[in-house]
Amino acid sequence: MTTLLIDNYDSYTYIIYQYLWEINGERPIVIKNNSFHIDELSNIPFDNIVISPGPGTPDNPEDVGLSMEVLERFRDTPILGVCLGLQCMGKHFGGIVKKAPMEMHGKYSELIIHDSPLFKGLPEFINVVRYHSLIVERESFPEHLSCTAETKDQGLVMALEHKTQPFYGVQFHPESIGTEYGKEIFRNFKNISDYWIRTKRLPVASKKTKRKFTTLETQWKDPESVFENLFLNQTYSFWLDSSKTGYNGRYSFMGLPEYIIEAHNKKIRFITTSSETINKSQIISTDLFGILKESLLNEEIESNGSLIPFKGGFIGYLGYESTMHLNIELNEYPLEYPESLQMWVEKFLTFDHQENKLYLCYAGPDLESGNQWLLNTREKLNKKETKNKLRFLVTKEVNETPRLDLTLSQSREIYLDNISKIKNYLKSGDTYEVCLSNEFRIKAHINSFELYKVLRISNPAPYSAYIQMPGTAILSSSPECFITLDKSGNIRSEPIKGTRSKGKSENENMEIRKSLAESEKDHSELLMIIDLIRNDLSMSCEKGTVNVCDFMKITEYATVLQLSSVIEGKLREGTTAVDVLKSAFPGGSITGAPKFRTMQIINSLEKRPRGVYTGSIGYLSIDHAADFNIAIRTIVNHENRSEVSFGSGGAVIAESNPEEEYKEILVKAYALLRAIYLTKFGKFENYKIGPADDKADNEKKSDATTQQKYMIKKPDLENIFQ
């Protein structure tokens, strides 16, 4: 059986896609609600229709597109409407769609189930997850429709069916990980369609570069010293630096590129490591992701059973604005550095932190030159002295408290106002959750690598990275896994939501853990992102393989405790790591949901490019493995113009307290501000963020667009470098 799945630009459509594929045995046909004229659908062979959820209202034709028209044109075709799809049915048959008593985004409800073939075999009461702020009014319920499920507490319409046509709708989200009997509902819809087809006699839709991965084990060296000695003073260099051991922190990689693929303002160019000369043959008009995919498909490597996950390929970053290469049309704000930088790597060093081993690695086609490089590099390592890690910083005695010249892209008042605007978007049904961010900018000339040395010790993280390019360096201490893909096609993602500062004692941390575990707001934030990532992975995974393996867990980092979940899947045959990135980028944990509409809202409020912040840093291996972080806790240091910047943000949902949301961005910024301050001034004692002076504050009040100045007094940093 084949389902036509109409996508109302929702971020959970592809979870429904996976369920339908698994249950029907055939992949659904997915179309956007505005990509076809209604007359063209007659040329598509399908057996039934599912109308997806989505932002907006059925009162706005632009929000629903074909979703209303199919109800008129395909009266004898089984149709299931989910959330917005149900509201379209209510509206189409004369009902009134209005605001719900309260916004329900990522919330559980207990329903009373009435007799309906859609709920065959289900108990009288079930728990479901809801993502909506609009409902079909019960008092004006159309006579052609029957209510088949309602909320236990308020009697709100949660499901309907037509009395004579094969039309069914659910207001809740059966595809959510938190909804009971979700697959059974889709299975019942298939059975309804089978019966309708039988009884009504409806038609049934019926040459690569070969490489060898070579390694040479050598004496363990301190990674920081190795990078400083071999790779620091190069135009381009990289260090994917895992500062922790364990599942997601075993290996670190560092080295130099053979060539670079750089994307800046949609223009893509190739750069050699010896020259940046550009000619027509080096300017590429093809899309960025297409170039990456084609480059990897033209390679083949013999790995000799090595467990090292990266075997040569691309290492680099995708900035948030790389969405322009995915045909995601937003108002573009110019970015001063490339939106993407991908370095092709054949010679590199691998540090195995679990086994305390250092490997020199070669993944090129010329074994003779590769072996020579391995031997030469080992000799260089043995000649260089290993320096001790930085353990403490000392500063000169000063009479006054040193200050950082710090500005925010949105003052406190503007940030709080933007949260109020988001609340209105939530009430109007345009979004479920918006990940709003602010940018911190510090005027200071700071050595990039000295700053990174402080950052990696004071805030160690499993997805840290240092990327050097002309005039600019990327310094990341991210704790968050975006996509990990092994060479066998096993995919893993671990989104983070819910952040608390660590306490001063283990007892305080236990109380904070308890608070985080019991927080309904944080659970709602994470639940929505879990479902969003399940949707995004469903575009690339085999049917029935996308699962949540660790629903809600709390992880401790250097300065914070955070709530996360683990989602896993199996890559579909014929699909590549680049395809996974295309379908999932940018990560849902830093946009909100539904992704596309929410990104439009973010763009209208932030009015600036995010750059590498909330993008992704990692690798694409020749053997089809991949590993990318979410680039949070990430600094961009522009040494060429003496400016340091980074982003900090948080998810805004209906229950969000604006003042608490503002405090959260300061909590998240603390580790980065601390590292910047330490690098510039040395150790200090009392920490506070506030207006730099009354004059700056008065200037801000007189002009809402003025960037408010902030200062940092000496923070309390006990035992940072133990």
N, C-alpha and C positions, 0 to 999 in steps of 0.2 A: 504494500500500500504506500502511496506517495502523498505527502502532505505539502500543500502550498503554505509556507510560513511567511506572513506579512510582518515585516520588522518595522515597528514604529520608532526606530532609532533608540531602542532600549539597550541597556547594558546586560540584560539577562536573557536575551533572545536565544543565544547559542547554548544555554543550558537546556532550554525547551527543545532546541534542535537535536541535542544529544539524546534526550529522553525519547523523542519521536523516532529518531533513527534506530535506537535500541529496540523500541516496541514494535515499530512498523516493519523493520527489516530492510527498509529503503531510506536513503538519505533524503531529507526534506528539500524542497526547492525554496530557497530564501530570496525574497525580494524586498527592497526598501519600499515604504508606502508611497513614494513619489517617483519611482523609477519606471513604472509602466502606466500606459493608458488602460483604462478598464477593458476596452475592446481587445487589447492584446492578450489578456489573460485566457481568452478562449483558445489560443494556440498553444497553451502550456498544458501538458497532460498531468492532472492531479485528481485525487479521490476525495480529499477533504481539505478544509482550510483552518488554520489557526491564526488568530489575530493577536499579536504580541502586546505586552505592556508597553508603556512609553510615557514620556513627559507630556504635559499639556492637558488639553480638554477636548472632548468631542464637539464642543461649540466652536472650535477654531479649525477650519478645514485644513490649514497648513500643518497642524499637529497630527492629523489622522490620515490625510491623503486618501488612498484607496479603501481604507478600513471601513468607511461608511458605505461606499459604493458597492462593495462585494455583497453586502447584506441585501441590497435591492436586486442585483444582477444574478446572484447564485442562490436563489431561494430553495432549490432542491438539493443543495450540496451541504453535507454536514459541516457546521462551522462552530469552532470553540473560540470564545473571546476571553482573554486573560487581562484582568485589571482594566486598563484603558479599553481593551476589546469588549469587556462587559459593558462599560459605560457607553460605548458606541451602540451596542444593541439597545440599551435602555433609551438612549436619545432617538435612535432610528424608529422605534416603535411608539414614540410619544411621551416618554418619561422625562423627568427633570433631573439633570445632573447638578448637584450643589456641593458646597463645602461640607466635609464631614465634621462631626462635633470636635474632633481633634485630629491633627496630622498623625498618621500611623506609618512611620518609616522604619522598617526593620523591627517591628513590634509583633509580639505573639498575641493571638486571640483564641479563645475557645468558641467553637461554632456548634450550633444545633443543626444537624443534617436531616433534611426531609427526603421523602421518597423520590428518587430520580435515577434513571439509568446511568447518569454520570457518576453517581456515588454508590453504585451497586457493590455490596460486600463491605462497605465502610460502617463503622459503629455510629451510634446516634450523636456522639460528641467527639470532635477532633480538634487538635491544636494546629493552627496555621500561622504563617508569617505574612504580614501585610505591609505594603509599600504604597500608600496613597493618601491623598488629602481630600479627594472628591468621592462622592457616592451617588448612586441612583436613589432618589427620594422614595421612601416607602409609601407615603401618602398619595403620590400621583402615579403609582405603579401601573403600567399599561395593562389593559385587560387581556391582551394576547400573550402575556408573559406570566410565568409562575415563579415565585420565590422558592428556591430549593435549599438555601442555607442562610442562616442569620447569626449575628453575634449573640452569644448567650446573655450578655449583660445589657445590651441596648436594643436588640432586635434589628440591627442594621442589615441591609441586603448584602449578602456575601456570595450568592450564586443565583442564577436564573436559568429558565429554559422556555423556549417558545412552545405553545400548546399544540401547534400543528406542523411547524417546520423544524428541521433538525438543527436548531440553533441552541447553543449552551454557552453560559458565561460564568466565570468565577472572578470575584473582586480581589481575592487573595492571590498569592503567588505559589502555585503548586510545585514550581521548580526549585523553590528555596530549600536549602539544606535543613532549615528548621521546620518545614511543613510536613506533617504526618500524611502518609498515603498519597504523596504527590504523584508517584509513578502510576499508582492504581487509577488515579483520575484520568491520566492520559491513556492508560490501557483500556479503560471503560469507553473513552471517546473513540478509540479504534474499533472496539466491538460494536458501538453504535453505528459507526460508519460502515462496517462490514454488513450489518443487518440492513441498513438503508440501501446499500448497493444491491444486495440480493433481492430485496422485496420491491424496490423501485426500478430495478434494471438499469441503474446508472452505469455509464461506461467506466471501466477500470483502467487506470493508467499503466496502462501496461508498462674529441680524443683528449684524454686527461694527462696532467703532469704527474708522473709517478715519483713518490718520495719514500724515504725510509727514515723512520724515527730512531735516532741514535742518541744514547746518553753515556755520560762518563761521570761516575761518582767520584767526588773529591772530599777533602777534609771540610767539616762544618765550619762556617764562618758566620759572624754576626751579619744578618741581612742589611742592616742600616749602614754598616761600614763598607760592605761590598758595593752597595749602590753608590755611596759617596765616592768610592775610589774608582769605580769603573764607568759609571753612567751619568753622573751628576752634571758634568759640564758639557753636555751634548745639546744640540738644538731640539731634538725630540728624544724622549726616553719615557719608560713606563715602569711602574712597580705596582702590581696587584698584590696587596700586602695584607695577608690574614694575620691579625694580631691576636688571634685565639686559636686553640686547637679544638678538635672535635669534628662532628659531621660537616659543618659548614666553615671550617677554619683550618684545614690541614695543610693546604699548599699555598705558597706565594710564588709569583713569577716576576722577573725583571729582565730588562734588556733594551735593545735598540731596534728600530724598524728597518726593513729593507726599502719600503716605500710607504707612502701615506695616501689614503683617500680622504679628502677634506670636503665637507659640504658647508658652504657659507652663503646665506641668502638664496638658497635653492640652486646655486651654481656648484657643480662638483668638479674637482680637479685632482689630478695625480701629482704628487710631489715626491721627488727622489730625496734621499737623505743628504746628498751632496749639493743639490741645487733646487731652487724654487722657481726656475724659469718656466713660464707658461706659454704654450703655443696652442694653436687650434686643436691639435690632436690630443691635448691634455684636458680640454674642457669637454665635459660629458653632459649630454642632455637627458640621458636615461635617469630613472629614479634611483635614489640612493640604495634602497633595499634590493632592487633588482641587480645592481652592480655587485653588492655583497654576496647575494645568492649565486649569481653566475660565476663569480670568482671562486667560490668554494666548490661548486659543482664541477669545476674544471680541474680539481685536485684529487689525488688519491694517495693515501699514505699507508705504509706497512708499519704497524706499531710494535711488533715483536712481544706482545703481551704486557707492555708497560702499564702500570697502574696510574701513571701521571695523567691527569684528565685533560690537560691542554697539550696538544701535539703540533703546535704551530698553527698559524691562521691570523685572524684579526684580533687585536686588543685595542680598546679605545672607549669612547663614550658616545652616547646618543643624548644630546640635550633635549629638553622639553620641546623646543621649537622644531625638532626633527619631525614633528607631526605634519609639517608642511610637505614632506615627502610621502605622506600617506593620504593625500588629498583631503585632509581635514582643514577646511577653510575657516580661519579665524582672522580677526583684525591683527595684522602682523606688526609687532614692534621690533625695530632693528636691534640685532644682537652684535656686540662689538667683536666677538670672537666666533669661531666656527660653531654652527649648531651640532655638527658631528665631526669627530676626528677618529679615523680607523687606521691603525698601524699594522701593516703586514709583517709578521714576525716569523723568522726561521731559526734564529740563533738566540737562545735565552737561558736563564738560570732558573732552576726550580728548587725551592726550599720545602722539604717535607718536615713540618713542625712536629708531627706525631712520632716519626722515627728519628728525628734530629739528623737528617741526611741532606746533603747538597748535591744536586745533579746539574751538570752542564748538558744542554740539550740542543740537538741540531735536527731540523726538519726540512732540509733543502734537497734538491735533486742531485747535487754533486757531492758524492760521498768523500772523495779525496780532499776537496777543499773544506768540507765539513769536519772531517777528522783532524785536519790541521788546525782549524779554529778551536776545536775542543782542547787540543794539547796546548795551544798558545794561551788560551784563557786560563787553563789550570795553572800554567806557569805564572801568569800575571797575578792570580789570586795568591799564590804561595809567596810571591815577592812582596806584596803589599802588607803593611802592618794593619792588624785589626784594632780599631779604636774601641774604647769602652763606650757603652751606651750613655747617653745623657741622663744623669740621675737627679740633678738639681740645678737651679738657676740662682745667680746672685746678682743683685743690682747695687748701684751706688746709693749711699744715703742721700735722700732728698728732703728738702724742707716742706714741700707741698706734695699732696697726693697727685701722682701722675694721672692724666686723663687721656682717654682715646677720643679722637674727633669722630664721633659716631652719629650717623643720621639714619632714619628709617624711611622707606619709600612711602609708607602710610603712617601718619602720626597716630597716636592712641585714639584720638577722636574719630579720625577717618576710618580706622580699622573697626572700631565699634559700630560706626554707621554702616559700614559694609556688611557687618554681621546682621544688622537690622534689615538691610535689603535682602540678604539671603533668606531670612525668616519669611519675608513676603513671597519670595520664590517658592519656598517650601509649602506655604499655605495655598498658593495658586496651582500646585501640582507640577511645577516645572522641573523639580529636582527632589531627590530624597536626601541628599547629603552633598555638601560642597566643601572641598578642602582648600580653604583660603590660606594665603601665605603673605608674609611681609619680607622685605629685603633689608638687611643690615649692611651699611656701607661705612667703612672706616678709612679715613685719609691717613695713610702711613706707608713708609717705605720699609718693608719687612722682607728679609730673605726667605724665599719660598721653602727651601729645604730645612732651614732652621725651624721655621714654623711647623713643618710637617713632623719633624723629630719630636717636638713638644706635644703635638696633637696625638700622635700614635702612642705615646707613653701615658699621657693624661687621660685619653679617651680611647682605649683599645677597642677595636671592633672587628668582626669577622670579614667584613666586606670593605676594608680600607683600600685606598689607592692613591698613588701619586703619579700624575701625568704632566710632563714638561713639554711645552711648545713655545715658540718665539714670543717673548714678552709676557707670557701668562702661564700659570701653573694651576692644576686642579688638585686639591687636597681633600680627600674624602675619608671620613671615619664612620661609614654607614653600617648600621646593624641589620639592615633589611635585605632579604633575598627577594629579588623580582622573579627571575626565571633561572632554574638550574636544570640542565638537560644532559643526561649521560649518553654515551655513544650507542647504547641499546634502545634509546628512545624514551626513557623514563623521565618524566617532567615533574618538577617540584617548585612550588611557590609558597612563600611564607609572609603574608601581609601583616603589618603591625598597626594597631590602633590602641589608644589608651596609654598615656604616658604620665608617670609620677616621679618626682625627685626621690632619690633614695634617702632613707633616714640616717640618723647618726649612729644607730645601733641595730643589731639583728632583730631585737624586739620591735623597734619602730618599723623595720622592713617587713616583718610579719604582719603588722597592722596594715601597712600600705598594700601588701599583697591581698589581704582579706578585702580591703576596700575596693581594689581593682577587680577582684573576682566577683564581687557583688554589685558592681556598678551597671545599672540598666543602660545608662547612656553609652558607656564604652562598649558594652555588648552589642547595642544597636548599631553603633558605628562599624564595628568589626563584622557583624553579620551581613550588613549590606555589601561590604567589600568582599567577603567570602563568596557571596553569590555572584558578584560582578566578575571575580577572577574565575570562578567555575564557568561562567559564560564565555569569557575570553579564551580559556583553555579548550573549551568544547569545540571551538572553530578548528582546532588543529589535532585533536585527540581522537582515538578510536572510540567507538560507541561503548558506553557503559564503563569507561575507565577513569572518568574524572570523579575523584572522591576526596572528601575531607577526612584526613587521617589524624589530625590533632586539632580538635574543634576550638578550644579556648585554653591557651597556656600562657603562663607568666614567665618572662625571662629577665634576668638581672644583667645590666650592663654597668659600665664604669660609674655613671652618674644618675641613671634612671632605671626604673622598672617598667616593662612594657608588656602589653597583651598582644598575642599573635595567634595565628592558626596556620596549619599546613595543609595545602591542597596538592594532590598528586594526580597524574594522568599518564597515558601511554600515547606517544606520538603516532598519528595515523600514517600508514604506509604512503610513500610518495610526498610526504610533507617534511620540510626542513626546519632547522633552528631559526632561520631568517623568517620563515612563515609564521612561526610562533611569536617572534618579536612583532611582526607586522600586525597580527591580530590582537595582541595584548598591550602594545605600547600606546600611550604611556601607562604605567601601572595604575590600577584603579585606586590603590591606597592613597594616591596623592592627587587624584582628581575628584572622586566622589562618583555618584551615580544618579541617573543614567549618564554615561561618560560624555557623549558628544554635547548634549545640551548643557551639562554642567561645566564643560570646558569653555563654552561660549559665555556662561555667567562669570566664570573666573576671569576670563579675558576682559570682560567689560568692567570688572571691579578693580583688578590689580593694575591694569594699564601699563604693563611693562613686560619685557621678556623675562622668563625665569632662567634661561640658560641651562647649564648642566644641572642645576638644582631641580630635583624631581624628575630628571631624566634617568639615565642608567649607564653604569660603567661595568665593563666586563670583557669577556672573550667569546669568539666564535672559532671553534677548533676545526681543523681540516677533517677530523674523523667524525664530524657532525655533533660533537658535544658543545655545550655552551653554558656560561655562568655569568649572570648579570645582577647587580645590586639595584636597589632604588637609591638614587643619589641624594639622600638626605644627610644632614650633618656634614655638609660639603662646602668647602671654602674655595673661592676663585681669587687668586692673588695676581693682580696686574702690576708686576714690578715696573713695567715700562711707564706707568703713570701713577705709581705710588698709591694704589687703592686696593683694599681688601674687601670682599663682599661675600655674603652668604644669605640663604633664605631660611626661614623658619615659619612653620604653619601648623594648622590643625583642622580637624573635620568639624563642620558646623551642621548640626541637625536641629530638629524642632525643640529639643530639650536643652539646647546649649545655653549656658549663661555667658553673656558677652564678656564680662569682666574676667571670668575664669578662662575663657578662650584666649584672651589677651595675655593672661599670666602664663598660659601654656606655651606660647611662642617664646616667652622669656626663659622658661625652664629648659626648652629645647635648645635655645641659643647659648645657654650658660657654658657648656663644654667648649664651644668654639670661641666665645668671647674670652674665656679663661686662657685658652691656648694662645690667642693673639696677644692678650695682655702680658702673659708670661714671657713670650718671645721678645716683646718690645721693652718691658720694664723689669722683669724678674719676679721674685716672689713677693707676696703681699698678704693682707690679713682680712679686711672687712669688705664684703661684697654688696653692692647696691646698684640698681639701675634707676635713673631718674633724670629729670630735666637738667641740662648742663648749667643753666643759669636763668634768672628771671627774665632777662632781656630776650633770650631765645624763646622762652615760653610765651612772652607777650607778643612777639612777632608771629608766633604760630597762631595765637588766638585772633590776631587781626587779619590773618589770611589763611583760610582753611587749607589752601594748597601748599603752604610753606612746610618744608620738611623739618620736623622738630628735632632739635639737637639733644643728644643724650650723653651722659658721662658714665664712666665706670670707676667706682672707688675700689680700693684694695680688697679683693675677695679672700675668703677663708679657704685655704687649700691645704688642709692637713694631710700629710703623708702621700702627696701626689706621686712621688717618684720612688715609692718603696719597691 
